[in-house]
Amino acid sequence: MLTFLILLILAWSFYIGYARGIILQSYYFLVTLVALLIAGGSYKGLAKVLSLWVPFSSPTRQSVNYFYANRYLFQLDDIFYAGLAYVLIFAMIYLIGRVIGIFMHLVSQPEKLEDRKYQIGAGVIAVVITLLVIQMGLTVLSTVPMASIQNRLNASGLIRFIILHTPISSSLFHNLWVTAIIGA
């Protein structure tokens, strides 16, 4: 069910990107990159604050986590708070960029850029952005050591691929949220 929902969201994203055009989608891609950079430079301080306010399900020796090595089991809270802080900062910056993007609709698109190949490119850019956002959410969720969440995430091959094997971003999030926080 989750796999179907993700595929449906990605298909819808392609359609929306295709309709918006290459200029607006390129702008949103640039906003995404800026949001990733800003969040990457400022999430650690917020993670410490969130650890005081946001509850986390404590693992037990019987807890199972399909996405992180067993040695991280009792440090998943640090990964969770780092990921959550990153996602919140990313979302705030991205939302500001999206509001500014409303005015990009006022910019007329040259007729040359309304060619089918540019529209398809815009759709692909929209899918990449959406996949990145889905991956961030799923990766943060994958740190929660609750059997119901872990089993549901692990049951989907697509979700496992998104969390563990998406080119570039899987290793980026692992480096930011695991290596930089835990040092392993």
N, C-alpha and C positions, 0 to 999 in steps of 0.2 A: 504494500500500500504506500509506504513512504517513497519507494523507488518510483512508482507511478506519479506520485505528487511532485517529486523533484523534476522528473522528465516533463511533466505538464508545465511547471513553472519555467523551465528552460525554454520550452517551445513558445510559450507566451512571451517570454523575454525576447526571443528572436523576432517574433512578429512585431512587438513594440519598437525594437531597435530598427527593424526594416522600415517601419512607417515613419520614424522620426528623422532618419537620414544620417549621413556620415558626419556632418558638422556637429550636430548636437551629441551624437554618440562619442565622437572624438573628444568633445568637451567633457562629457561625463567620465570618460576613461582618464583624462588628465586629472580631473577632480579625484578620482579613485586613487591614482598614484600619489597625489599630494596628501590625501587622507592617510594612506598607508605610511608615508614617510613621517608625517607629524605624529601619528599614533605610535610608530616605532620609536620615536625619540622621547615620548613623554608618558608612556603607560605605567612605568614602574612605581612612580609616586602615587598614582591613583590606585594601583593594586594594593598598596599597603593600607590605604584608607578603606577600600572596599572590604578588606579582610575583617575590619571591625564592624561593618554594617550588614554585610550580606552573609547569610548562613550557608554552610557547606556540609554536605552529608559525609560524616567521618567514615573512613574505611575500617573494616575489621580484617582479621587474618583470613577470613573466608571470602572476602570481597574479590570479585573478578573484574579485571579490566582488560579488554581485548586490544586496546590501542596503545598502551604504554607498557614498558617493561615492568616486571614485578618490583624491581628495586625502586621504582617511583611511586609505588602504591600509597605510601604514607606521606608523600610530598605532592600528591595530586591537588591539594588545596592551593598550593603556591602556583601551580600551573593554571588552575581554574581562575584564580584572581588575576593573574597576569593576562590571560586570554580575555577575561571579561572586561578588564580595564582597557585593553587594546581595542576591543570591539566597541565599547562605549565612546572612546575618543574618535575612532574611525567613523562611527555613525554620526556623531555630532558634526565633524568636519564635512562629511559627505552630504549631510542634510543641508548645511549652509550652501554648499556648492550646487545642490539640486534646486534650492530656492533661487539662487542667482541664475541657474540654467533656465528658469521659466522665461527669463528675458531673452534667452538665445532663440526662442521661437520667433522673436520679432526680426531676427536676422534672416534675410532672404537667402535661400540656397541657390547658387548658380545652377543653371540647367544642366551643365556638364556633370555635376555631382549627383544628379537625379538618375543617372544611369543605373541599370540593374546591378552591375558588379559593385558599385558603391553602396547600394541599398543592402546587398547581401553582406558586405563588409561591416556595415552598421549593425546588422543583425548579429553577426558573430561577436562584435565588440560588446553588445548588450548581453549576450550569453556569457562571455568571459567575466564581465562585472558581476552578473547574477550568481555565477558559479563561485566566484570568490567570496561573496557575501554568505552564500549557503555554506561554503566550506568553513568560514570563520565560526558560524553558529554551531555547526555540527562538531567542530573540533573542540570548542568550549564544552559542549554537551558531553563529549566523549570522556571528559575528565571526571565526571560525576560517577562515583563508585556504587551505583545502585544497580542491582541485577536487572530490573525491568528496563532501564535505559540502555544498559550495556547489551542486553540480549536483543533488543529491538534494533539498535544501531548495527550490531554485528550480523543480524539476519539479512541485511541488504548488502549485496555485493557492490552496488553502486555507492552506497554510503561509505563502505570500507575503502573503496578506491578514492573517493573524494577526500576522505580524511588522511589517508596514508600515502597515496601515490599521485596526487595531482601534480603535474610538473611545476616546478619552481615554488609555488605557494606552500606545498606541504613541508618542504624543507625550510622555507622561510619562517613559517609559524613554529615549527619545531625548534629552530634556532632562537627565535625571539621568546618563546614561552617556556621552553624546557631548558635548553642549553644556557641561555643568558640568566635564567632565574635560579636553576638548581646547580648549574655548572657541570653537568655531566654530558 
